[in-house]
Amino acid sequence: MSVSIYYTQGLAYFRLQDVSAATAAFQKVIGFEDQVTKEDRKPIVYQAHTQLAELYASQGKHPEAIREY
């Protein structure tokens, strides 16, 4: 799967308030960070970090949120 698919899954799970599934999807995107070579795909990885940070912050996991920002 491509990073955009995992990112879209993460957004969908986030909207459904499925925090654990959203977190897993965004973590998959971030896991591909070193493998993303196309410049047009890199912003998706950066947005995954931001989304994950917001998920962590909403759970009170502030150190993890800061790390993602």
SETORRO-688357 format. One record per residue: residue in three letters; x, y, z of N, C-alpha, C, O, CB in turn. Coordinates in steps of 0.02 Angstrom, whole numbers, plus 32768, in hexadecimal, padded with zeros to 4 digits. Atoms other than C-alpha are relative to their C-alpha. Glycine has a CB too. Example, Ala and Ser with C-alpha at 12.3 -4.5 7.8 and 13.67 -1.06 7.14 Angstrom:
2
<r rest="ALA" n_x="802D" n_y="7FC5" n_z="8000" ca_x="8267" ca_y="7F1F" ca_z="8186" c_x="802D" c_y="803C" c_z="8000" o_x="8061" o_y="803B" o_z="8021" cb_x="7FCE" cb_y="8001" cb_z="803E"/>
<r rest="SER" n_x="7FD6" n_y="7FC5" n_z="7FFD" ca_x="82AC" ca_y="7FCB" ca_z="8165" c_x="7FD9" c_y="8037" c_z="8025" o_x="7FF2" o_y="806E" o_z="802D" cb_x="8014" cb_y="8017" cb_z="7FB9"/>
END
This chain:
69
<r rest="MET" n_x="802A" n_y="7FC4" n_z="8000" ca_x="8000" ca_y="8000" ca_z="8000" c_x="802C" c_y="803E" c_z="8000" o_x="8064" o_y="803E" o_z="8018" cb_x="7FD1" cb_y="8000" cb_z="803D"/>
<r rest="SER" n_x="7FDA" n_y="7FC2" n_z="8001" ca_x="8036" ca_y="80B1" ca_z="7FE4" c_x="7FF1" c_y="8029" c_z="803E" o_x="7FC1" o_y="801D" o_z="8062" cb_x="7FF0" cb_y="8028" cb_z="7FC1"/>
<r rest="VAL" n_x="8009" n_y="7FD6" n_z="7FC5" ca_x="8049" ca_y="8134" ca_z="806A" c_x="7FBF" c_y="8026" c_z="7FFE" o_x="7FA0" o_y="8032" o_z="8033" cb_x="803A" cb_y="8031" cb_z="8007"/>
<r rest="SER" n_x="803F" n_y="7FDB" n_z="8003" ca_x="7FB2" ca_y="8192" ca_z="802A" c_x="7FC5" c_y="7FD6" c_z="8015" o_x="7F95" o_y="7FF0" o_z="8032" cb_x="7FF5" cb_y="801B" cb_z="7FB9"/>
<r rest="ILE" n_x="8037" n_y="802D" n_z="7FEB" ca_x="7F42" ca_y="80FB" ca_z="8047" c_x="7FFF" c_y="7FFB" c_z="804C" o_x="7FCA" o_y="8000" o_z="806B" cb_x="8007" cb_y="7FBA" cb_z="7FE0"/>
<r rest="TYR" n_x="7FFD" n_y="8004" n_z="7FB7" ca_x="7F7E" ca_y="80E6" ca_z="80FB" c_x="7FEB" c_y="8043" c_z="8020" o_x="7FCA" o_y="8044" o_z="8053" cb_x="8048" cb_y="7FEC" cb_z="8017"/>
<r rest="TYR" n_x="8012" n_y="7FBE" n_z="7FE6" ca_x="7F6C" ca_y="81A1" ca_z="8116" c_x="7FB4" c_y="800A" c_z="7FFE" o_x="7F96" o_y="8022" o_z="802E" cb_x="8023" cb_y="8038" cb_z="7FD9"/>
<r rest="THR" n_x="8049" n_y="7FFB" n_z="8008" ca_x="7EB9" ca_y="819E" ca_z="80D4" c_x="7FDC" c_y="7FD3" c_z="8033" o_x="7FAA" o_y="7FE7" o_z="804F" cb_x="7FEB" cb_y="7FEF" cb_z="7FB8"/>
<r rest="GLN" n_x="801C" n_y="802C" n_z="7FCD" ca_x="7E93" ca_y="810A" ca_z="8144" c_x="8003" c_y="8020" c_z="8045" o_x="7FD4" o_y="801E" o_z="806B" cb_x="8024" cb_y="7FBC" cb_z="8001"/>
<r rest="GLY" n_x="7FF8" n_y="7FDE" n_z="7FC0" ca_x="7ED7" ca_y="816A" ca_z="81D7" c_x="7FCE" c_y="8037" c_z="800A" o_x="7FB1" o_y="803E" o_z="8040" cb_x="8046" cb_y="801C" cb_z="8006"/>
<r rest="LEU" n_x="8032" n_y="7FCB" n_z="7FFC" ca_x="7E67" ca_y="81FE" ca_z="81B1" c_x="7FBA" c_y="7FE3" c_z="800C" o_x="7F93" o_y="7FFE" o_z="8034" cb_x="8001" cb_y="802B" cb_z="7FC0"/>
<r rest="ALA" n_x="8042" n_y="801F" n_z="7FF9" ca_x="7DD0" ca_y="818D" ca_z="81A0" c_x="7FF6" c_y="7FE5" c_z="8047" o_x="7FC2" o_y="7FF0" o_z="8066" cb_x="7FF7" cb_y="7FC6" cb_z="7FCD"/>
<r rest="TYR" n_x="8005" n_y="801A" n_z="7FBB" ca_x="7DF3" ca_y="8135" ca_z="8246" c_x="7FFB" c_y="803A" c_z="8032" o_x="7FD7" o_y="8035" o_z="8064" cb_x="803C" cb_y="7FD3" cb_z="8010"/>
<r rest="PHE" n_x="8002" n_y="7FC6" n_z="7FD4" ca_x="7E11" ca_y="81DE" ca_z="8297" c_x="7FB9" c_y="801D" c_z="8002" o_x="7FA0" o_y="802D" o_z="8038" cb_x="8032" cb_y="8036" cb_z="7FE9"/>
<r rest="ARG" n_x="8045" n_y="7FE5" n_z="8003" ca_x="7D66" ca_y="821C" ca_z="825C" c_x="7FCE" c_y="7FD2" c_z="8022" o_x="7F9B" o_y="7FE8" o_z="803C" cb_x="7FEC" cb_y="800B" cb_z="7FB6"/>
<r rest="LEU" n_x="802B" n_y="8031" n_z="7FDF" ca_x="7D18" ca_y="817B" ca_z="829D" c_x="800F" c_y="7FFA" c_z="804B" o_x="7FF0" o_y="7FD2" o_z="806F" cb_x="8007" cb_y="7FBC" cb_z="7FDF"/>
<r rest="GLN" n_x="7FE9" n_y="7FFF" n_z="7FBB" ca_x="7D6E" ca_y="819D" ca_z="8344" c_x="801D" c_y="7FBD" c_z="8017" o_x="8018" o_y="7FAA" o_z="8051" cb_x="7FC5" cb_y="8013" cb_z="802E"/>
<r rest="ASP" n_x="7FDC" n_y="803E" n_z="7FF1" ca_x="7DCD" ca_y="80F8" ca_z="833A" c_x="804A" c_y="8012" c_z="8008" o_x="8071" o_y="800D" o_z="7FD9" cb_x="7FF5" cb_y="7FC9" cb_z="7FC8"/>
<r rest="VAL" n_x="7FBD" n_y="7FE5" n_z="7FF3" ca_x="7E6B" ca_y="813B" ca_z="838B" c_x="8037" c_y="7FCD" c_z="7FF3" o_x="806A" o_y="7FDE" o_z="7FD5" cb_x="8004" cb_y="8019" cb_z="8047"/>
<r rest="SER" n_x="7FCB" n_y="8032" n_z="8008" ca_x="7ECE" ca_y="8099" ca_z="838C" c_x="800C" c_y="7FF0" c_z="7FB6" o_x="8045" o_y="7FE8" o_z="7FA1" cb_x="7FEF" cb_y="7FC0" cb_z="8027"/>
<r rest="ALA" n_x="7FF8" n_y="800F" n_z="8048" ca_x="7EAD" ca_y="8074" ca_z="82D3" c_x="801E" c_y="803C" c_z="7FDC" o_x="8048" o_y="8034" o_z="7FB0" cb_x="7FBD" cb_y="7FED" cb_z="7FE1"/>
<r rest="ALA" n_x="7FE4" n_y="7FC3" n_z="801F" ca_x="7ED2" ca_y="8129" ca_z="82A2" c_x="804B" c_y="8005" c_z="8010" o_x="8073" o_y="8014" o_z="7FE4" cb_x="7FDB" cb_y="803F" cb_z="8018"/>
<r rest="THR" n_x="7FBA" n_y="7FFE" n_z="7FEC" ca_x="7F74" ca_y="8124" ca_z="8305" c_x="8029" c_y="7FCE" c_z="7FD9" o_x="805F" o_y="7FDF" o_z="7FC0" cb_x="8007" cb_y="7FF3" cb_z="804C"/>
<r rest="ALA" n_x="7FDB" n_y="8034" n_z="8025" ca_x="7FA9" ca_y="8082" ca_z="82B2" c_x="8009" c_y="8013" c_z="7FB7" o_x="803F" o_y="8009" o_z="7F9B" cb_x="7FDA" cb_y="7FBD" cb_z="8004"/>
<r rest="ALA" n_x="7FFA" n_y="7FEC" n_z="8046" ca_x="7F84" ca_y="80C6" ca_z="8204" c_x="8033" c_y="8037" c_z="7FF7" o_x="805C" o_y="8035" o_z="7FC9" cb_x="7FBC" cb_y="8016" cb_z="7FE5"/>
<r rest="PHE" n_x="7FCF" n_y="7FC9" n_z="8006" ca_x="7FE6" ca_y="8167" ca_z="8220" c_x="8047" c_y="7FE7" c_z="800F" o_x="8076" o_y="8000" o_z="7FF1" cb_x="7FED" cb_y="8039" cb_z="802F"/>
<r rest="GLN" n_x="7FBE" n_y="801B" n_z="7FF2" ca_x="8076" ca_y="8104" ca_z="826B" c_x="801B" c_y="7FD9" c_z="7FC4" o_x="8057" o_y="7FD9" o_z="7FB8" cb_x="7FFD" cb_y="7FD2" cb_z="803D"/>
<r rest="LYS" n_x="7FEA" n_y="8023" n_z="803D" ca_x="807B" ca_y="809A" ca_z="81CC" c_x="801B" c_y="8032" c_z="7FCD" o_x="804F" o_y="8026" o_z="7FAE" cb_x="7FC6" cb_y="7FD7" cb_z="7FE1"/>
<r rest="VAL" n_x="7FE8" n_y="7FCC" n_z="802E" ca_x="808C" ca_y="8138" ca_z="8164" c_x="8046" c_y="8016" c_z="8015" o_x="8073" o_y="801A" o_z="7FEC" cb_x="7FCF" cb_y="803C" cb_z="7FFE"/>
<r rest="ILE" n_x="7FC0" n_y="7FE8" n_z="7FE6" ca_x="8119" ca_y="8175" ca_z="81D3" c_x="8036" c_y="7FCB" c_z="7FF9" o_x="8071" o_y="7FDB" o_z="7FEF" cb_x="7FF9" cb_y="8015" cb_z="804A"/>
<r rest="GLY" n_x="7FD1" n_y="8037" n_z="8009" ca_x="816B" ca_y="80C9" ca_z="81C7" c_x="801F" c_y="7FFF" c_z="7FBB" o_x="8056" o_y="7FE4" o_z="7FB2" cb_x="7FDE" cb_y="7FBF" cb_z="800E"/>
<r rest="PHE" n_x="7FE6" n_y="7FFE" n_z="8045" ca_x="8182" ca_y="80E7" ca_z="810D" c_x="8027" c_y="8040" c_z="7FF2" o_x="803D" o_y="804B" o_z="7FBA" cb_x="7FC6" cb_y="7FFB" cb_z="7FCF"/>
<r rest="GLU" n_x="7FE2" n_y="7FBE" n_z="800A" ca_x="81D0" ca_y="8193" ca_z="8127" c_x="8043" c_y="7FFE" c_z="7FDB" o_x="804E" o_y="8026" o_z="7FAD" cb_x="800A" cb_y="8021" cb_z="8043"/>
<r rest="ASP" n_x="7FBE" n_y="8004" n_z="8020" ca_x="8280" ca_y="815F" ca_z="80F3" c_x="7FFC" c_y="7FE4" c_z="7FB9" o_x="802B" o_y="7FEC" o_z="7F92" cb_x="802E" cb_y="7FD5" cb_z="802A"/>
<r rest="GLN" n_x="8007" n_y="801E" n_z="8042" ca_x="823E" ca_y="8105" ca_z="805A" c_x="7FDC" c_y="802D" c_z="7FCD" o_x="7FDC" o_y="801F" o_z="7F91" cb_x="7FDB" cb_y="7FBF" cb_z="8005"/>
<r rest="VAL" n_x="8024" n_y="7FD2" n_z="802D" ca_x="81D8" ca_y="8195" ca_z="8013" c_x="8032" c_y="802C" c_z="7FDC" o_x="8056" o_y="8054" o_z="7FFB" cb_x="7FCC" cb_y="802C" cb_z="8028"/>
<r rest="THR" n_x="7FD0" n_y="7FD9" n_z="8028" ca_x="823D" ca_y="81E0" ca_z="7F86" c_x="7FDF" c_y="8034" c_z="7FD4" o_x="7FFF" o_y="8064" o_z="7FC0" cb_x="8029" cb_y="7FD1" cb_z="7FD6"/>
<r rest="LYS" n_x="8023" n_y="7FD0" n_z="8029" ca_x="81B9" ca_y="823B" ca_z="7F22" c_x="7FEF" c_y="803E" c_z="802A" o_x="7FD1" o_y="8039" o_z="805F" cb_x="7FC0" cb_y="7FE1" cb_z="7FE1"/>
<r rest="GLU" n_x="800C" n_y="7FC1" n_z="7FDC" ca_x="81AF" ca_y="82F1" ca_z="7F56" c_x="7FB7" c_y="800D" c_z="800E" o_x="7FA6" o_y="802B" o_z="8041" cb_x="801D" cb_y="803A" cb_z="7FDA"/>
<r rest="ASP" n_x="8047" n_y="7FF3" n_z="7FF6" ca_x="80F3" ca_y="82F5" ca_z="7F41" c_x="7FE0" c_y="7FD4" c_z="8036" o_x="7FA7" o_y="7FE0" o_z="804A" cb_x="7FDB" cb_y="7FF7" cb_z="7FC0"/>
<r rest="ARG" n_x="8019" n_y="802C" n_z="7FCB" ca_x="80DE" ca_y="826A" ca_z="7FC3" c_x="801A" c_y="8013" c_z="8045" o_x="7FFD" o_y="7FFF" o_z="8077" cb_x="8014" cb_y="7FB8" cb_z="7FF0"/>
<r rest="LYS" n_x="7FE3" n_y="7FED" n_z="7FBF" ca_x="814A" ca_y="82B6" ca_z="804C" c_x="7FD1" c_y="8028" c_z="802C" o_x="7FD1" o_y="801D" o_z="8069" cb_x="803F" cb_y="8027" cb_z="7FF4"/>
<r rest="PRO" n_x="802F" n_y="7FDC" n_z="7FD4" ca_x="80C3" ca_y="8330" ca_z="8088" c_x="7FCE" c_y="7FD1" c_z="8023" o_x="7FB6" o_y="7FE2" o_z="805A" cb_x="7FDA" cb_y="8033" cb_z="7FD7"/>
<r rest="ILE" n_x="802D" n_y="802F" n_z="7FE0" ca_x="8055" ca_y="8299" ca_z="80AD" c_x="8020" c_y="7FE5" c_z="803F" o_x="7FFF" o_y="7FDD" o_z="8073" cb_x="7FEE" cb_y="7FC6" cb_z="7FD0"/>
<r rest="VAL" n_x="7FDC" n_y="8019" n_z="7FC5" ca_x="80D9" ca_y="8256" ca_z="8124" c_x="8001" c_y="8036" c_z="8036" o_x="7FF7" o_y="8028" o_z="8071" cb_x="8049" cb_y="7FEB" cb_z="7FED"/>
<r rest="TYR" n_x="7FFE" n_y="7FC9" n_z="7FCF" ca_x="80E9" ca_y="8301" ca_z="8177" c_x="7FBB" c_y="8009" c_z="8021" o_x="7FB7" o_y="8015" o_z="805D" cb_x="8016" cb_y="8042" cb_z="7FDE"/>
<r rest="GLN" n_x="8043" n_y="7FF9" n_z="7FE4" ca_x="802C" ca_y="830B" ca_z="818C" c_x="7FEF" c_y="7FC5" c_z="802F" o_x="7FCB" o_y="7FCE" o_z="8060" cb_x="7FCC" cb_y="8003" cb_z="7FC7"/>
<r rest="ALA" n_x="800B" n_y="8039" n_z="7FD4" ca_x="802B" ca_y="825C" ca_z="81D8" c_x="801F" c_y="800D" c_z="8044" o_x="8001" o_y="7FFC" o_z="8077" cb_x="801E" cb_y="7FC0" cb_z="7FE1"/>
<r rest="HIS" n_x="7FE2" n_y="7FEE" n_z="7FC0" ca_x="80A2" ca_y="829B" ca_z="825E" c_x="7FD3" c_y="8030" c_z="8026" o_x="7FC9" o_y="8029" o_z="8062" cb_x="8045" cb_y="8021" cb_z="7FF4"/>
<r rest="THR" n_x="802C" n_y="7FCF" n_z="7FDF" ca_x="802D" ca_y="832C" ca_z="8282" c_x="7FC0" c_y="7FE0" c_z="8019" o_x="7FAB" o_y="7FED" o_z="8051" cb_x="7FEF" cb_y="8039" cb_z="7FCF"/>
<r rest="GLN" n_x="803D" n_y="8022" n_z="7FEB" ca_x="7F92" ca_y="82BF" ca_z="8288" c_x="800E" c_y="7FD3" c_z="803C" o_x="7FE6" o_y="7FD0" o_z="806B" cb_x="7FE4" cb_y="7FD6" cb_z="7FC7"/>
<r rest="LEU" n_x="7FEE" n_y="802B" n_z="7FC8" ca_x="7FEA" ca_y="8244" ca_z="82FB" c_x="800C" c_y="8029" c_z="803F" o_x="7FF8" o_y="8014" o_z="8075" cb_x="803E" cb_y="7FD6" cb_z="7FEF"/>
<r rest="ALA" n_x="7FF4" n_y="7FD4" n_z="7FC6" ca_x="8021" ca_y="82D2" ca_z="836C" c_x="7FBD" c_y="8016" c_z="801E" o_x="7FB6" o_y="8018" o_z="805B" cb_x="8029" cb_y="803E" cb_z="7FEB"/>
<r rest="GLU" n_x="8041" n_y="7FEB" n_z="7FE7" ca_x="7F6D" ca_y="830D" ca_z="8379" c_x="7FDC" c_y="7FC7" c_z="8023" o_x="7FBA" o_y="7FD2" o_z="8055" cb_x="7FD5" cb_y="801B" cb_z="7FC7"/>
<r rest="LEU" n_x="801E" n_y="803B" n_z="7FDF" ca_x="7F32" ca_y="825D" ca_z="83A2" c_x="801F" c_y="7FF6" c_z="8045" o_x="7FFC" o_y="7FEB" o_z="8077" cb_x="8009" cb_y="7FC1" cb_z="7FD5"/>
<r rest="TYR" n_x="7FDE" n_y="8008" n_z="7FBF" ca_x="7FB5" ca_y="824E" ca_z="842B" c_x="7FEB" c_y="8037" c_z="8031" o_x="7FDF" o_y="8029" o_z="806B" cb_x="804C" cb_y="8001" cb_z="7FF6"/>
<r rest="ALA" n_x="8013" n_y="7FC8" n_z="7FD4" ca_x="7F8A" ca_y="82FA" ca_z="8470" c_x="7FB9" c_y="7FF6" c_z="801B" o_x="7FAB" o_y="8006" o_z="8055" cb_x="8005" cb_y="8043" cb_z="7FDB"/>
<r rest="SER" n_x="8045" n_y="800A" n_z="7FEA" ca_x="7ED1" ca_y="82CD" ca_z="8477" c_x="7FFA" c_y="7FC9" c_z="8035" o_x="7FC9" o_y="7FC5" o_z="8059" cb_x="7FD4" cb_y="7FEE" cb_z="7FC5"/>
<r rest="GLN" n_x="7FFF" n_y="8035" n_z="7FCD" ca_x="7F00" ca_y="8237" ca_z="84E3" c_x="8029" c_y="8013" c_z="803D" o_x="8032" o_y="7FEB" o_z="806B" cb_x="801C" cb_y="7FC0" cb_z="7FE1"/>
<r rest="GLY" n_x="7FD7" n_y="7FE9" n_z="7FC9" ca_x="7F6C" ca_y="829E" ca_z="8557" c_x="8048" c_y="7FE6" c_z="7FFD" o_x="806D" o_y="7FEA" o_z="802E" cb_x="7FE1" cb_y="7FEB" cb_z="8040"/>
<r rest="LYS" n_x="7FBC" n_y="8019" n_z="8009" ca_x="800C" ca_y="8250" ca_z="8512" c_x="802B" c_y="8038" c_z="7FE4" o_x="803F" o_y="8038" o_z="7FA9" cb_x="8001" cb_y="7FC1" cb_z="7FD0"/>
<r rest="HIS" n_x="7FDF" n_y="7FC4" n_z="8017" ca_x="8066" ca_y="82F5" ca_z="8509" c_x="8048" c_y="7FF6" c_z="7FE9" o_x="805C" o_y="8013" o_z="7FB6" cb_x="7FFF" cb_y="8033" cb_z="8037"/>
<r rest="PRO" n_x="7FBC" n_y="800B" n_z="801A" ca_x="811B" ca_y="82B7" ca_z="84FB" c_x="8000" c_y="7FE2" c_z="7FB9" o_x="8029" o_y="7FF5" o_z="7F8F" cb_x="8028" cb_y="7FD3" cb_z="802F"/>
<r rest="GLU" n_x="8005" n_y="801F" n_z="8042" ca_x="80E9" ca_y="824A" ca_z="8466" c_x="7FE9" c_y="8034" c_z="7FCC" o_x="8001" o_y="8034" o_z="7F94" cb_x="7FD1" cb_y="7FC4" cb_z="8001"/>
<r rest="ALA" n_x="8019" n_y="7FCD" n_z="802E" ca_x="808A" ca_y="82DB" ca_z="8418" c_x="8038" c_y="8031" c_z="7FED" o_x="803F" o_y="8042" o_z="7FB2" cb_x="7FC5" cb_y="8027" cb_z="8020"/>
<r rest="ILE" n_x="7FC9" n_y="7FD2" n_z="800D" ca_x="811F" ca_y="834F" ca_z="8428" c_x="8033" c_y="7FE0" c_z="7FD1" o_x="804D" o_y="8001" o_z="7FA4" cb_x="8022" cb_y="8016" cb_z="8043"/>
<r rest="ARG" n_x="7FD0" n_y="8024" n_z="802B" ca_x="8190" ca_y="82CC" ca_z="83D8" c_x="7FE9" c_y="8000" c_z="7FB7" o_x="8012" o_y="8007" o_z="7F8A" cb_x="800A" cb_y="7FB8" cb_z="8019"/>
<r rest="GLU" n_x="801A" n_y="8003" n_z="8044" ca_x="811E" ca_y="82C1" ca_z="8340" c_x="7FFF" c_y="8045" c_z="7FDF" o_x="8007" o_y="804B" o_z="7FA2" cb_x="7FBB" cb_y="7FE3" cb_z="8000"/>
<r rest="TYR" n_x="8000" n_y="7FBC" n_z="801D" ca_x="8113" ca_y="837E" ca_z="832A" c_x="8047" c_y="8011" c_z="7FEC" o_x="8053" o_y="8048" o_z="7FD3" cb_x="7FE4" cb_y="8034" cb_z="8032"/>
END
